[in-house]
Amino acid sequence: MSEDVRKRLVGILKDLGRRVSDVLGSAVVTNEGMLMASNLPLDVADPRLVAAMAVAALGIGKRTVTELDQGVLQRVLITGNEGQTVVMSVGDAHLLTVLVRSDANLGLVFWEMSKAIEEIKKLLY
């Protein structure tokens, strides 16, 4: 991946954070767990670890909806008492992971993530 593409991805992630104040950080990851770009806070775990956990969560989510015959996975939402993590697919080979406040307006987060995903798709596909 070129440095220009990485910078543009970081720009999309920063724009997402500006549009939704509940977003604490975000990352674009390959389905193999490689971190492509991030806008994560410095006090969060290693961004590479976040990438690996996001891929694992998405895999479990896909397996769950398949095994329970619930259609196509839309997103994985992990909720803790001090924050939430949302993981959504970006095409067939990438995903977007977003960390949000525990009291976030999830409807707005999901909507803005969908818009960011479209921008990422235009850049990567």
DOVEXNU-649306 format. One record per residue: x, y, z of N, C-alpha, C, O, CB in turn; residue in one letter; residue number from 1. Coordinates in pm, 1 decimal. Glycine has a CB too. Layout:
BEGIN
{{X Y Z} {X Y Z} {X Y Z} {X Y Z} {X Y Z} a NUM} ...
END
This chain:
BEGIN
{{84.7 -116.9 0.0} {0.0 0.0 0.0} {89.6 123.8 0.0} {188.9 130.8 72.5} {-96.6 -0.5 122.1} m 1} {{52.6 219.3 -81.8} {133.6 340.7 -91.5} {109.0 432.4 29.0} {6.5 423.4 96.6} {102.5 415.6 -222.9} s 2} {{204.3 518.7 52.9} {191.6 616.0 162.5} {73.9 710.4 136.7} {7.1 753.7 230.6} {323.0 697.4 179.0} e 3} {{48.9 741.9 10.5} {-63.6 829.7 -23.5} {-196.8 765.5 14.9} {-284.2 831.8 70.8} {-62.5 862.7 -173.9} d 4} {{-211.9 637.4 -14.9} {-335.6 566.1 20.9} {-350.0 561.6 172.4} {-459.2 584.6 224.4} {-336.0 421.7 -38.0} v 5} {{-241.6 532.2 244.4} {-247.8 528.5 390.8} {-290.1 663.0 446.2} {-373.6 668.3 536.4} {-112.5 487.6 449.9} r 6} {{-234.9 771.6 395.0} {-270.7 906.0 442.3} {-416.3 937.5 413.6} {-484.2 999.7 495.2} {-181.1 1011.4 377.2} k 7} {{-464.0 894.8 298.3} {-605.1 919.0 265.6} {-697.7 838.5 356.3} {-803.7 886.9 395.9} {-632.5 884.0 118.8} r 8} {{-657.6 715.4 389.1} {-736.1 635.5 483.4} {-739.8 702.1 621.0} {-845.5 709.6 683.7} {-678.0 493.1 494.8} l 9} {{-626.0 749.8 667.3} {-621.3 820.0 796.2} {-713.0 942.3 791.0} {-781.2 972.5 888.9} {-475.0 862.3 831.3} v 10} {{-715.1 1012.0 678.9} {-804.1 1127.3 663.6} {-950.3 1088.6 676.5} {-1028.1 1159.7 740.2} {-780.7 1194.0 529.5} g 11} {{-988.5 976.3 616.4} {-1127.1 927.8 628.1} {-1159.0 896.3 773.4} {-1267.7 928.4 821.3} {-1149.7 802.0 539.8} i 12} {{-1065.5 834.0 843.9} {-1086.6 800.0 984.4} {-1097.9 925.6 1070.1} {-1182.3 931.7 1159.5} {-972.7 711.4 1035.7} l 13} {{-1014.6 1025.3 1044.3} {-1022.9 1151.3 1119.5} {-1154.2 1222.7 1092.1} {-1213.7 1279.9 1183.4} {-905.3 1243.2 1083.9} k 14} {{-1200.4 1220.0 967.0} {-1329.1 1281.2 933.2} {-1443.7 1213.0 1008.0} {-1536.3 1279.3 1054.8} {-1353.5 1274.2 781.6} d 15} {{-1437.0 1080.9 1019.0} {-1538.7 1006.8 1094.0} {-1541.9 1054.6 1238.7} {-1649.5 1075.8 1294.4} {-1511.3 854.4 1088.2} l 16} {{-1426.4 1071.6 1299.1} {-1418.2 1120.3 1437.0} {-1470.4 1262.1 1452.5} {-1527.2 1296.9 1556.0} {-1275.8 1113.9 1485.4} g 17} {{-1451.2 1344.2 1349.2} {-1503.0 1482.5 1354.6} {-1654.5 1486.2 1339.5} {-1721.6 1569.7 1400.3} {-1438.1 1568.4 1244.6} r 18} {{-1708.7 1394.5 1257.6} {-1853.5 1392.3 1233.7} {-1931.1 1335.2 1351.9} {-2046.8 1371.0 1373.9} {-1884.4 1311.3 1108.9} r 19} {{-1867.3 1246.5 1427.9} {-1935.5 1181.1 1540.5} {-1848.0 1196.1 1664.6} {-1744.6 1130.4 1676.7} {-1964.4 1029.1 1510.0} v 20} {{-1889.5 1281.8 1755.5} {-1807.5 1307.9 1874.3} {-1795.5 1186.3 1965.7} {-1704.7 1180.4 2048.6} {-1865.6 1423.9 1952.4} s 21} {{-1885.6 1089.3 1951.8} {-1879.7 967.6 2033.0} {-1768.9 872.3 1989.2} {-1734.2 779.9 2062.7} {-2012.3 896.0 2027.5} d 22} {{-1712.7 894.0 1869.3} {-1605.9 807.6 1819.8} {-1475.0 845.1 1889.0} {-1430.7 959.7 1882.6} {-1592.0 819.3 1665.0} v 23} {{-1414.4 747.8 1954.6} {-1288.7 768.3 2026.0} {-1166.9 732.9 1941.5} {-1057.1 783.2 1965.4} {-1287.7 686.5 2152.7} l 24} {{-1186.8 647.1 1843.7} {-1077.4 605.4 1757.6} {-1126.7 505.4 1655.6} {-1235.7 449.7 1668.9} {-963.3 546.1 1839.5} g 25} {{-1044.8 482.7 1552.4} {-1086.4 391.2 1446.3} {-965.0 337.4 1373.4} {-854.6 390.7 1384.1} {-1181.2 461.2 1347.7} s 26} {{-988.6 228.5 1297.8} {-880.7 166.6 1221.9} {-937.7 93.4 1101.4} {-1050.3 43.9 1104.0} {-799.7 70.1 1310.6} a 27} {{-857.4 87.8 996.0} {-886.8 6.0 878.7} {-787.1 -109.2 880.1} {-666.4 -88.8 893.6} {-877.9 89.6 744.0} v 28} {{-839.8 -230.4 865.9} {-762.0 -351.6 882.6} {-791.6 -445.7 766.2} {-902.5 -445.8 713.0} {-793.2 -419.4 1018.5} v 29} {{-692.3 -526.0 726.6} {-720.2 -630.9 628.4} {-784.5 -749.0 699.6} {-776.6 -761.0 821.9} {-590.1 -674.9 554.2} t 30} {{-848.0 -835.8 622.3} {-910.0 -955.1 681.6} {-808.2 -1050.6 742.1} {-844.8 -1142.4 815.5} {-991.2 -1028.2 577.1} n 31} {{-680.7 -1029.4 711.7} {-575.0 -1111.1 771.3} {-521.4 -1049.3 900.0} {-433.3 -1106.8 963.9} {-461.3 -1130.4 672.0} e 32} {{-573.3 -933.2 938.7} {-531.7 -869.9 1062.9} {-420.3 -768.1 1049.3} {-366.8 -721.9 1150.0} {-489.5 -972.9 1157.2} g 33} {{-384.1 -731.9 926.8} {-280.6 -629.8 907.4} {-341.5 -490.9 919.0} {-441.5 -460.4 853.9} {-211.4 -646.9 770.1} m 34} {{-281.6 -408.3 1001.1} {-327.3 -270.9 1019.7} {-288.3 -188.3 897.0} {-170.9 -181.9 860.7} {-267.2 -209.1 1149.8} l 35} {{-386.5 -125.8 834.0} {-359.0 -41.7 717.2} {-348.1 104.8 756.6} {-260.3 176.5 708.7} {-468.3 -59.4 611.5} m 36} {{-438.5 149.3 844.8} {-439.1 288.9 888.8} {-516.1 295.6 1019.6} {-609.0 218.2 1042.4} {-502.4 383.7 780.6} a 37} {{-476.2 389.9 1105.7} {-549.8 403.7 1231.3} {-550.6 547.3 1278.4} {-463.2 627.9 1246.5} {-489.8 314.4 1338.6} s 38} {{-652.4 574.8 1354.8} {-667.3 701.5 1425.4} {-712.8 665.7 1566.7} {-817.6 710.0 1613.8} {-770.1 799.3 1352.3} n 39} {{-630.8 584.2 1632.5} {-663.8 535.3 1766.7} {-597.2 622.5 1871.6} {-488.0 674.7 1848.9} {-620.6 388.0 1784.0} l 40} {{-662.5 638.8 1987.3} {-600.3 716.2 2095.0} {-473.1 649.0 2145.1} {-460.0 526.7 2139.9} {-698.6 734.7 2210.9} p 41} {{-381.2 728.6 2192.8} {-251.8 677.2 2236.6} {-261.1 584.8 2357.2} {-173.8 500.3 2376.9} {-160.8 791.2 2268.7} l 42} {{-365.8 599.5 2438.3} {-377.2 518.9 2559.0} {-446.2 384.1 2535.8} {-470.0 308.9 2630.3} {-452.1 596.0 2663.6} d 43} {{-478.1 354.2 2409.9} {-540.1 226.1 2375.9} {-428.9 124.4 2352.6} {-314.5 161.0 2325.8} {-632.6 238.7 2249.4} v 44} {{-463.4 -2.0 2363.0} {-366.3 -108.7 2338.0} {-301.4 -89.8 2201.3} {-349.5 -12.9 2118.0} {-434.0 -247.3 2346.7} a 45} {{-194.2 -159.5 2180.4} {-121.7 -157.0 2053.5} {-220.9 -168.0 1936.8} {-302.2 -260.4 1934.9} {-17.1 -272.3 2047.6} d 46} {{-216.2 -76.0 1839.6} {-308.6 -80.4 1725.6} {-306.0 -214.6 1651.7} {-408.0 -256.7 1597.2} {-275.2 31.2 1628.3} p 47} {{-191.8 -281.3 1649.3} {-184.7 -413.1 1584.3} {-267.0 -516.4 1659.9} {-324.9 -606.6 1599.4} {-39.0 -460.1 1573.9} r 48} {{-272.2 -503.3 1792.1} {-355.4 -592.2 1872.7} {-503.2 -563.2 1847.6} {-584.0 -655.5 1837.4} {-322.1 -576.9 2022.6} l 49} {{-538.1 -436.4 1838.0} {-675.9 -397.8 1805.0} {-714.7 -459.7 1671.0} {-824.8 -512.9 1656.4} {-691.3 -242.2 1800.3} v 50} {{-624.7 -452.8 1573.8} {-651.4 -510.3 1441.5} {-677.4 -660.7 1451.3} {-773.3 -711.2 1392.9} {-533.3 -483.1 1346.3} a 51} {{-593.7 -730.8 1523.6} {-609.2 -875.8 1537.4} {-740.3 -911.5 1607.7} {-808.9 -1005.3 1567.1} {-490.5 -934.5 1614.7} a 52} {{-774.8 -837.8 1712.2} {-899.0 -865.5 1785.3} {-1021.0 -836.9 1698.9} {-1120.2 -909.4 1706.5} {-905.4 -782.2 1914.0} m 53} {{-1015.1 -732.2 1616.6} {-1126.4 -698.0 1528.4} {-1152.4 -809.8 1427.9} {-1267.4 -845.8 1402.6} {-1098.1 -566.4 1455.0} a 54} {{-1045.7 -864.3 1371.0} {-1059.9 -974.2 1275.5} {-1120.6 -1096.3 1344.7} {-1207.9 -1162.5 1288.6} {-923.0 -1010.1 1212.4} v 55} {{-1075.2 -1125.7 1464.6} {-1129.7 -1239.3 1539.3} {-1278.1 -1218.6 1569.8} {-1357.8 -1311.3 1555.2} {-1051.2 -1260.0 1670.1} a 56} {{-1315.3 -1098.7 1611.8} {-1455.8 -1069.5 1643.3} {-1543.4 -1082.0 1519.3} {-1653.3 -1137.2 1525.2} {-1469.5 -928.4 1703.1} a 57} {{-1494.0 -1030.4 1407.2} {-1571.4 -1039.5 1284.0} {-1588.1 -1185.5 1241.8} {-1695.2 -1225.4 1195.9} {-1503.9 -958.7 1171.9} l 58} {{-1483.7 -1263.6 1257.1} {-1492.8 -1405.5 1222.8} {-1595.6 -1478.5 1305.5} {-1673.3 -1558.1 1252.6} {-1359.5 -1471.5 1239.7} g 59} {{-1597.0 -1452.2 1435.1} {-1695.9 -1515.1 1523.2} {-1836.7 -1469.2 1485.7} {-1930.3 -1549.2 1484.5} {-1666.1 -1481.9 1671.5} i 60} {{-1851.3 -1340.2 1455.2} {-1982.0 -1288.4 1414.6} {-2033.3 -1355.0 1287.7} {-2150.0 -1393.1 1279.5} {-1974.4 -1138.4 1393.8} g 61} {{-1945.1 -1368.9 1188.4} {-1985.3 -1434.2 1062.8} {-2025.4 -1579.1 1087.5} {-2125.2 -1627.0 1033.5} {-1871.0 -1428.0 959.4} k 62} {{-1948.1 -1647.4 1168.3} {-1979.2 -1787.8 1197.3} {-2112.6 -1799.3 1270.8} {-2191.1 -1890.4 1244.1} {-1866.4 -1852.1 1281.1} r 63} {{-2137.6 -1707.9 1362.3} {-2262.4 -1710.6 1440.0} {-2383.5 -1693.2 1350.5} {-2477.6 -1772.1 1358.4} {-2261.3 -1601.7 1547.0} t 64} {{-2383.1 -1590.3 1264.7} {-2501.1 -1568.2 1179.5} {-2519.2 -1682.2 1080.1} {-2632.0 -1715.3 1043.6} {-2488.9 -1434.7 1104.1} v 65} {{-2409.3 -1742.4 1036.2} {-2420.2 -1856.5 944.6} {-2481.3 -1976.1 1015.5} {-2577.0 -2036.1 966.5} {-2282.3 -1893.8 887.2} t 66} {{-2426.0 -2010.6 1130.7} {-2473.7 -2128.2 1204.2} {-2617.7 -2112.4 1252.3} {-2691.5 -2210.6 1260.7} {-2383.1 -2155.2 1323.0} e 67} {{-2657.6 -1990.3 1283.8} {-2793.1 -1967.0 1334.2} {-2889.9 -1925.1 1224.3} {-3004.2 -1888.1 1251.2} {-2790.6 -1861.1 1442.2} l 68} {{-2842.2 -1931.6 1099.1} {-2923.4 -1898.1 982.9} {-2988.2 -1760.0 997.0} {-3109.1 -1743.8 980.1} {-3030.9 -2004.3 961.9} d 69} {{-2902.7 -1660.1 1029.1} {-2951.1 -1524.0 1050.2} {-2915.2 -1429.3 936.1} {-2915.7 -1307.5 954.2} {-2895.7 -1470.2 1179.1} q 70} {{-2884.6 -1483.8 820.1} {-2857.1 -1399.8 704.3} {-2710.9 -1359.3 694.6} {-2620.8 -1437.3 725.6} {-2943.3 -1276.9 708.8} g 71} {{-2689.2 -1236.0 651.2} {-2554.6 -1182.8 629.9} {-2519.1 -1090.9 745.9} {-2599.4 -1006.9 786.7} {-2544.7 -1106.9 494.0} v 72} {{-2400.0 -1107.1 797.9} {-2354.5 -1024.0 909.7} {-2348.8 -877.8 868.5} {-2293.1 -844.6 763.8} {-2216.5 -1070.6 959.6} l 73} {{-2406.3 -790.1 950.5} {-2400.1 -646.7 925.9} {-2287.7 -581.6 1005.0} {-2214.2 -497.2 953.7} {-2532.7 -581.4 960.7} q 74} {{-2275.8 -622.4 1130.7} {-2173.0 -563.5 1216.7} {-2158.1 -648.8 1341.6} {-2245.1 -729.0 1375.5} {-2208.3 -416.6 1254.3} r 75} {{-2045.5 -629.3 1408.8} {-2024.0 -688.2 1540.8} {-2016.2 -572.3 1638.3} {-1943.4 -475.8 1615.3} {-1893.4 -778.1 1545.9} v 76} {{-2090.4 -581.8 1746.0} {-2091.0 -479.4 1850.4} {-2048.7 -544.3 1980.8} {-2111.9 -638.6 2028.3} {-2231.4 -412.3 1864.2} l 77} {{-1941.0 -492.5 2038.0} {-1892.4 -541.0 2166.8} {-1910.7 -427.0 2265.6} {-1856.9 -318.0 2246.3} {-1741.4 -588.6 2159.4} i 78} {{-1987.0 -452.3 2371.5} {-2020.3 -347.6 2466.6} {-1958.5 -377.5 2602.4} {-1981.4 -483.3 2661.2} {-2172.1 -332.5 2479.1} t 79} {{-1880.8 -283.4 2650.2} {-1826.2 -289.0 2784.9} {-1885.8 -174.8 2865.5} {-1951.5 -87.6 2808.5} {-1670.6 -281.5 2783.5} g 80} {{-1864.8 -173.0 2995.0} {-1925.3 -66.0 3074.6} {-1854.2 68.1 3054.2} {-1906.6 171.8 3094.9} {-1923.0 -103.5 3222.5} n 81} {{-1736.7 67.9 2992.2} {-1665.2 193.8 2970.6} {-1642.5 225.6 2822.9} {-1567.8 317.8 2790.2} {-1532.5 189.5 3041.5} e 82} {{-1705.7 150.7 2734.6} {-1691.9 179.4 2592.1} {-1741.8 64.5 2507.2} {-1772.3 -43.8 2556.9} {-1547.6 209.5 2558.0} g 83} {{-1749.3 90.7 2378.0} {-1798.7 -8.4 2284.5} {-1706.8 -14.5 2162.8} {-1640.3 83.1 2128.1} {-1943.5 23.8 2242.3} q 84} {{-1704.7 -130.3 2099.4} {-1628.4 -149.4 1977.0} {-1723.9 -199.8 1870.1} {-1800.8 -293.1 1893.2} {-1509.5 -248.5 1998.4} t 85} {{-1718.4 -137.6 1753.0} {-1802.0 -177.0 1640.2} {-1709.3 -218.4 1526.6} {-1614.1 -147.6 1493.9} {-1898.4 -60.7 1596.1} v 86} {{-1738.0 -333.9 1466.9} {-1659.5 -383.5 1354.5} {-1754.8 -409.1 1238.4} {-1855.9 -477.7 1253.3} {-1580.2 -513.3 1392.7} v 87} {{-1720.7 -352.6 1121.6} {-1800.7 -372.3 1000.2} {-1707.8 -406.4 884.4} {-1595.9 -355.7 876.5} {-1885.6 -245.3 967.4} m 88} {{-1754.8 -492.4 795.0} {-1676.9 -529.1 677.3} {-1670.1 -412.9 579.1} {-1763.1 -333.1 566.4} {-1737.0 -652.6 609.3} s 89} {{-1556.9 -406.5 510.2} {-1537.8 -312.5 400.2} {-1503.5 -399.6 279.6} {-1387.6 -436.4 260.5} {-1423.5 -203.5 431.3} v 90} {{-1602.3 -432.4 199.5} {-1577.7 -523.5 89.0} {-1542.9 -661.5 140.5} {-1581.8 -699.7 250.9} {-1466.2 -470.9 -0.3} g 91} {{-1468.5 -736.8 58.5} {-1435.3 -874.2 93.8} {-1303.1 -889.3 167.3} {-1274.9 -995.2 223.3} {-1432.2 -957.0 -28.8} d 92} {{-1221.6 -783.7 167.4} {-1085.9 -802.1 218.1} {-1044.8 -707.8 330.1} {-931.0 -713.8 376.7} {-991.2 -787.1 107.4} a 93} {{-1135.0 -621.0 374.1} {-1098.5 -521.9 475.9} {-1212.4 -504.6 575.1} {-1325.0 -548.6 551.7} {-1063.2 -386.2 410.6} h 94} {{-1180.4 -439.4 686.7} {-1284.4 -405.8 783.0} {-1252.9 -273.2 849.8} {-1138.4 -228.0 853.3} {-1299.2 -516.5 888.0} l 95} {{-1357.6 -212.9 902.5} {-1348.0 -87.5 975.9} {-1383.8 -116.5 1120.0} {-1488.9 -173.8 1148.9} {-1440.8 22.9 915.0} l 96} {{-1296.1 -76.8 1209.9} {-1317.6 -92.8 1353.3} {-1325.9 45.1 1416.0} {-1240.9 130.4 1390.5} {-1204.4 -177.4 1418.9} t 97} {{-1428.0 67.2 1497.8} {-1447.5 196.8 1561.4} {-1470.1 177.2 1710.3} {-1551.0 94.0 1751.5} {-1566.1 272.3 1497.7} v 98} {{-1398.4 254.2 1790.5} {-1417.7 256.5 1935.5} {-1505.6 376.6 1968.4} {-1478.6 487.9 1923.3} {-1280.2 263.5 2012.3} l 99} {{-1611.0 353.9 2047.3} {-1703.4 462.2 2081.2} {-1730.1 465.4 2231.6} {-1703.8 369.2 2303.7} {-1835.7 446.3 2003.9} v 100} {{-1782.0 576.5 2275.1} {-1819.3 593.4 2416.3} {-1928.8 493.3 2454.2} {-2002.2 444.7 2368.2} {-1867.4 738.9 2443.4} r 101} {{-1938.6 463.9 2580.9} {-2038.4 366.8 2627.5} {-2181.3 415.5 2605.4} {-2272.0 334.0 2588.4} {-2017.1 337.1 2775.0} s 102} {{-2202.5 546.7 2605.5} {-2337.3 601.6 2587.2} {-2357.8 658.6 2447.1} {-2441.7 746.6 2427.7} {-2364.1 709.8 2690.7} d 103} {{-2282.5 609.6 2350.3} {-2286.5 661.6 2213.9} {-2423.4 642.4 2149.3} {-2496.1 547.9 2180.0} {-2180.0 594.4 2129.4} a 104} {{-2455.7 733.6 2060.2} {-2574.6 721.2 1975.7} {-2537.3 622.8 1864.9} {-2479.3 662.1 1763.7} {-2621.8 862.5 1916.9} n 105} {{-2570.5 495.9 1883.7} {-2525.8 392.8 1791.1} {-2586.5 406.7 1652.1} {-2522.0 372.0 1553.1} {-2558.5 257.6 1846.6} l 106} {{-2707.4 456.0 1643.0} {-2767.0 477.8 1511.5} {-2681.9 572.1 1427.8} {-2655.9 546.0 1310.4} {-2908.6 533.5 1525.6} g 107} {{-2638.8 681.2 1488.8} {-2552.8 777.0 1419.4} {-2416.9 715.0 1387.8} {-2363.6 734.8 1278.6} {-2534.7 904.1 1504.1} l 108} {{-2361.3 641.0 1481.6} {-2232.2 575.2 1459.6} {-2241.4 479.9 1340.5} {-2155.7 482.7 1252.2} {-2187.3 498.7 1586.7} v 109} {{-2344.6 395.8 1337.7} {-2360.3 300.3 1228.0} {-2376.2 372.6 1094.2} {-2316.9 331.8 994.4} {-2481.1 209.1 1253.4} f 110} {{-2455.0 478.2 1091.9} {-2478.8 556.0 969.4} {-2348.0 616.8 917.8} {-2316.6 606.0 799.3} {-2583.1 667.8 995.4} w 111} {{-2273.2 679.7 1006.1} {-2148.5 743.6 965.1} {-2041.7 641.0 928.6} {-1959.1 666.3 840.8} {-2097.4 834.2 1075.9} e 112} {{-2042.5 525.4 995.2} {-1950.7 418.9 956.1} {-1981.7 371.9 814.7} {-1890.3 347.5 735.9} {-1958.8 301.2 1054.8} m 113} {{-2109.4 359.1 782.4} {-2148.3 316.6 648.0} {-2099.2 415.7 542.9} {-2053.3 375.9 435.8} {-2300.5 301.3 638.8} s 114} {{-2109.0 543.0 573.7} {-2059.4 644.6 480.1} {-1907.5 635.8 465.5} {-1854.6 646.9 354.9} {-2099.9 785.7 527.3} k 115} {{-1837.8 615.9 577.2} {-1692.1 602.2 573.0} {-1652.7 477.1 493.8} {-1554.7 479.2 419.3} {-1633.8 595.8 716.5} a 116} {{-1727.6 370.0 509.6} {-1699.0 246.6 436.3} {-1708.7 269.5 286.0} {-1626.9 217.5 210.2} {-1795.4 134.8 479.1} i 117} {{-1806.8 345.9 242.6} {-1818.9 375.7 99.5} {-1697.2 453.4 50.7} {-1647.2 427.3 -58.7} {-1948.0 455.5 71.2} e 118} {{-1649.4 547.8 129.6} {-1530.2 623.1 91.9} {-1407.1 531.3 85.8} {-1324.4 542.4 -4.8} {-1506.3 738.2 191.6} e 119} {{-1396.9 441.4 182.9} {-1283.0 348.9 186.2} {-1288.0 255.9 65.0} {-1184.9 229.1 3.4} {-1282.8 266.4 318.0} i 120} {{-1406.2 206.9 30.8} {-1421.1 119.6 -85.2} {-1374.5 190.2 -213.8} {-1305.8 130.4 -296.6} {-1567.9 74.4 -99.1} k 121} {{-1412.3 316.7 -229.2} {-1370.2 391.3 -348.3} {-1218.9 401.2 -356.9} {-1161.6 402.2 -465.9} {-1431.4 531.3 -348.0} k 122} {{-1156.3 408.3 -244.1} {-1010.1 422.0 -239.3} {-940.1 287.8 -262.4} {-837.2 282.9 -329.9} {-966.7 480.6 -104.1} l 123} {{-994.2 179.7 -207.6} {-924.8 51.0 -210.2} {-967.3 -42.0 -322.2} {-891.4 -131.5 -359.3} {-945.1 -17.7 -81.5} l 124} {{-1087.6 -23.2 -377.4} {-1138.0 -119.8 -476.7} {-1156.1 -54.5 -612.4} {-1197.6 -120.6 -707.6} {-1270.8 -180.6 -430.4} y 125} 
END
